[in-house]
Amino acid sequence: MKIVVFQHGEHVGPGRMGATLRDHGFSLDIRRLDLPPAAGGSTIPVDYDDVEGVLSLGGEQNIGDPHPWLDDESAYLRGAHEREIPVIGICLGAQLVAHGLGGSVGPMQNPEVGFHTVSINTTGQVDPLLAGIAWDSPQFCSHGFEIKRLPAGATLLASSRSCEIQCFRAGLRTFAVQYHPECDRAMIDRFCSGCSLMRRAGLTQGDIAEQADRHGEMFARLADRLCLNLVTLLFPGSRR
């Protein structure tokens, strides 16, 4: 059972989401799209044969950057969605999902970095994918672009004060979050090492570490629950 994972940077791996998938018997076909083949990079699959799901992770890139694979990945995500193959998008991945399905993505006035309160709306409160998730919870964010408009037919599930579209679903098998439930503490520390967005937000690595100390236990518990929900509800053991 293979999950295609699109990874866009060294420090933005599948983390706890990958661990949960492996715990449930899935193998991860990790594709490093940000690297050339000579440096260990991969390409986007040419088809969907034997693909049980697709996970698109975060990255420093943005929609509109001069990387040809961004549009190719967005098209692949759209194709998976149209075939009802489960799709999860995280941060950049969420933006690529939205873009591929006809939504719009653009720069924020100010980046959203660190732990921010994400509030689940009334629709999200009854969505089984968010079962057991606090309606208001601290989530780790790191992005300077945001989804400006959802694709037609997509459903908004959660927002923060500075980012309206923090979480959405499209149909039964496509789910996207702007924040980073895949991150553990070590990943958060690596995220913030030399992060230009963090500096633009007026924060230091020490500020993020203090936030992680304060919110880390609740964040980890809810992130583990969300990953479990997604793997068990979106990714059945066999789609055949």
C-alpha positions as CSV (number, residue, x, y, z in Angstrom):
1,M,0.0,0.0,0.0
2,K,1.9,3.0,-1.3
3,I,1.4,6.7,-0.4
4,V,3.1,9.2,-2.7
5,V,4.7,11.9,-0.6
6,F,5.8,15.2,-2.2
7,Q,8.6,16.7,-0.1
8,H,9.8,20.2,-0.9
9,G,12.8,20.8,1.4
10,E,15.2,19.1,3.8
11,H,13.5,20.1,7.0
12,V,9.9,19.6,5.9
13,G,9.5,15.8,6.0
14,P,6.4,13.8,6.7
15,G,7.1,13.7,10.5
16,R,4.3,12.3,12.7
17,M,2.0,12.0,9.7
18,G,4.5,9.7,8.0
19,A,5.0,7.7,11.3
20,T,1.2,7.2,11.6
21,L,1.0,6.0,8.0
22,R,3.8,3.5,8.5
23,D,2.2,2.3,11.7
24,H,-0.9,1.4,9.7
25,G,1.0,-0.6,7.1
26,F,1.6,2.0,4.4
27,S,4.9,2.5,2.6
28,L,5.9,6.0,1.7
29,D,7.2,6.8,-1.8
30,I,8.9,10.1,-0.9
31,R,9.6,12.4,-3.8
32,R,12.1,15.2,-3.2
33,L,10.9,17.6,-5.9
34,D,13.2,20.5,-4.8
35,L,16.4,18.7,-5.7
36,P,17.8,17.8,-9.1
37,P,18.1,14.1,-9.9
38,A,21.9,14.3,-9.5
39,A,21.4,15.4,-5.9
40,G,18.8,12.7,-5.1
41,G,15.8,14.5,-6.3
42,S,12.7,12.8,-7.8
43,T,10.1,13.4,-10.4
44,I,6.3,13.4,-10.2
45,P,4.8,10.0,-11.0
46,V,3.5,9.6,-14.5
47,D,0.3,7.8,-13.4
48,Y,-1.7,6.7,-10.4
49,D,-1.0,2.9,-10.6
50,D,-0.8,1.4,-7.1
51,V,-1.1,4.8,-5.5
52,E,-3.3,4.5,-2.3
53,G,-3.0,8.2,-1.4
54,V,-1.0,11.4,-1.9
55,L,0.5,13.6,0.8
56,S,1.9,17.0,-0.2
57,L,4.0,18.7,2.4
58,G,5.2,22.2,3.2
59,G,8.1,24.1,1.7
60,E,9.7,27.6,1.3
61,Q,8.4,27.8,-2.3
62,N,5.3,29.7,-3.2
63,I,2.7,29.5,-5.9
64,G,4.0,31.4,-8.9
65,D,7.7,30.8,-8.2
66,P,9.7,29.7,-11.2
67,H,9.7,26.0,-10.4
68,P,8.0,24.0,-13.2
69,W,7.2,21.1,-10.8
70,L,4.9,23.4,-8.8
71,D,2.3,23.4,-11.5
72,D,3.0,19.7,-12.3
73,E,2.4,18.7,-8.7
74,S,-0.7,20.8,-8.5
75,A,-2.1,19.0,-11.6
76,Y,-1.2,15.6,-10.1
77,L,-3.0,16.5,-6.9
78,R,-6.0,17.5,-9.0
79,G,-5.9,14.2,-10.9
80,A,-5.8,12.2,-7.6
81,H,-8.8,14.2,-6.3
82,E,-10.7,13.5,-9.5
83,R,-10.0,9.8,-9.2
84,E,-11.1,9.9,-5.5
85,I,-7.6,8.9,-4.3
86,P,-7.1,10.3,-0.8
87,V,-5.2,13.6,-0.8
88,I,-3.7,15.5,2.2
89,G,-2.1,18.9,1.7
90,I,-0.1,20.6,4.4
91,C,1.0,24.3,4.2
92,L,2.4,24.7,0.7
93,G,0.7,21.4,-0.1
94,A,-2.7,22.8,1.0
95,Q,-2.1,25.8,-1.3
96,L,-1.2,23.5,-4.2
97,V,-4.4,21.5,-3.6
98,A,-6.5,24.7,-3.6
99,H,-4.7,26.0,-6.7
100,G,-5.1,22.8,-8.6
101,L,-8.8,22.6,-7.8
102,G,-9.5,26.1,-9.0
103,G,-9.0,28.2,-5.8
104,S,-6.6,31.2,-5.5
105,V,-3.5,31.7,-3.5
106,G,-1.5,34.9,-2.8
107,P,0.8,36.7,-0.4
108,M,-0.3,37.7,3.1
109,Q,0.2,41.2,4.4
110,N,2.2,39.8,7.3
111,P,3.5,36.2,7.6
112,E,2.0,33.9,10.2
113,V,4.8,32.2,12.1
114,G,4.8,30.4,15.4
115,F,1.9,29.1,17.5
116,H,-1.5,30.7,16.6
117,T,-5.0,29.8,17.8
118,V,-6.9,28.0,15.1
119,S,-10.7,27.9,15.6
120,I,-12.9,25.2,14.1
121,N,-16.1,26.4,12.7
122,T,-19.6,24.8,13.2
123,T,-19.1,22.7,10.1
124,G,-15.7,21.5,11.3
125,Q,-17.1,20.7,14.7
126,V,-19.2,17.9,13.3
127,D,-16.7,16.7,10.7
128,P,-15.3,13.2,11.7
129,L,-11.8,14.2,10.4
130,L,-11.7,16.7,13.3
131,A,-13.2,14.6,15.9
132,G,-11.4,15.0,19.3
133,I,-9.7,18.2,18.2
134,A,-10.3,21.2,20.5
135,W,-12.4,23.8,18.8
136,D,-9.8,26.4,19.7
137,S,-6.2,25.2,19.8
138,P,-2.6,26.3,19.4
139,Q,-1.2,25.2,16.0
140,F,2.3,25.7,14.6
141,C,2.3,27.9,11.5
142,S,5.0,29.1,9.1
143,H,3.8,30.7,5.9
144,G,3.8,34.0,4.0
145,F,1.2,33.0,1.4
146,E,-2.3,31.9,2.0
147,I,-5.3,30.5,0.2
148,K,-7.4,33.6,-0.8
149,R,-10.4,31.7,-2.2
150,L,-11.5,28.1,-1.8
151,P,-12.1,26.0,-4.9
152,A,-15.8,25.6,-5.9
153,G,-17.5,23.0,-3.7
154,A,-14.8,23.0,-1.0
155,T,-15.8,23.4,2.6
156,L,-14.0,25.7,5.1
157,L,-13.4,23.9,8.5
158,A,-11.1,26.2,10.5
159,S,-9.6,29.7,10.6
160,S,-7.2,31.8,12.6
161,R,-7.2,35.5,13.3
162,S,-4.7,36.3,10.5
163,C,-5.6,33.5,8.1
164,E,-9.2,32.7,7.3
165,I,-8.6,29.5,5.4
166,Q,-6.6,27.3,7.8
167,C,-8.3,24.0,7.1
168,F,-10.7,22.8,4.4
169,R,-11.9,19.6,2.7
170,A,-13.0,19.0,-0.9
171,G,-15.3,16.0,-1.3
172,L,-14.9,13.0,0.8
173,R,-11.2,12.2,0.3
174,T,-9.3,15.5,0.0
175,F,-8.2,17.4,3.2
176,A,-5.9,20.4,3.6
177,V,-4.4,22.3,6.5
178,Q,-2.3,25.5,6.4
179,Y,-0.7,24.8,9.7
180,H,1.7,21.9,10.5
181,P,0.3,19.0,12.4
182,E,3.1,16.8,11.0
183,C,5.8,18.6,13.1
184,D,7.4,17.3,16.2
185,R,9.5,19.5,18.4
186,A,12.7,18.8,16.6
187,M,11.1,19.7,13.3
188,I,9.8,23.0,14.7
189,D,13.3,23.8,15.9
190,R,14.8,23.0,12.4
191,F,12.0,25.0,10.8
192,C,13.0,28.1,12.7
193,S,16.7,27.9,12.2
194,G,17.5,30.7,9.9
195,C,13.9,31.2,8.9
196,S,13.4,34.4,6.9
197,L,9.6,34.4,7.6
198,M,10.3,34.3,11.3
199,R,12.5,37.4,11.0
200,R,9.8,39.1,8.9
201,A,7.3,38.4,11.6
202,G,9.6,40.0,14.2
203,L,10.3,36.8,16.1
204,T,13.4,35.0,17.2
205,Q,14.1,31.3,17.5
206,G,14.0,31.8,21.3
207,D,10.5,33.2,20.9
208,I,9.3,30.1,19.0
209,A,11.1,27.9,21.5
210,E,9.2,29.6,24.4
211,Q,5.9,29.2,22.5
212,A,6.7,25.5,21.9
213,D,7.5,25.0,25.6
214,R,4.1,26.6,26.5
215,H,1.9,24.9,23.9
216,G,3.9,21.8,22.9
217,E,2.1,19.2,25.0
218,M,-1.4,20.1,23.8
219,F,-0.2,20.6,20.2
220,A,1.4,17.2,20.1
221,R,-1.6,15.4,21.5
222,L,-4.0,17.1,19.0
223,A,-1.6,16.6,16.1
224,D,-1.4,12.9,16.9
225,R,-5.2,12.7,17.0
226,L,-5.6,14.5,13.7
227,C,-3.0,12.3,12.0
228,L,-4.8,9.2,13.3
229,N,-8.1,10.5,12.1
230,L,-6.8,11.2,8.7
231,V,-5.1,7.9,8.2
232,T,-7.9,5.8,9.5
233,L,-10.8,7.7,7.8
234,L,-9.2,8.9,4.5
235,F,-6.8,6.0,3.8
236,P,-8.7,2.7,4.1
237,G,-6.5,-0.4,4.0
238,S,-7.6,-1.1,0.4
239,R,-9.6,0.9,-2.1
240,R,-10.2,-2.2,-4.2
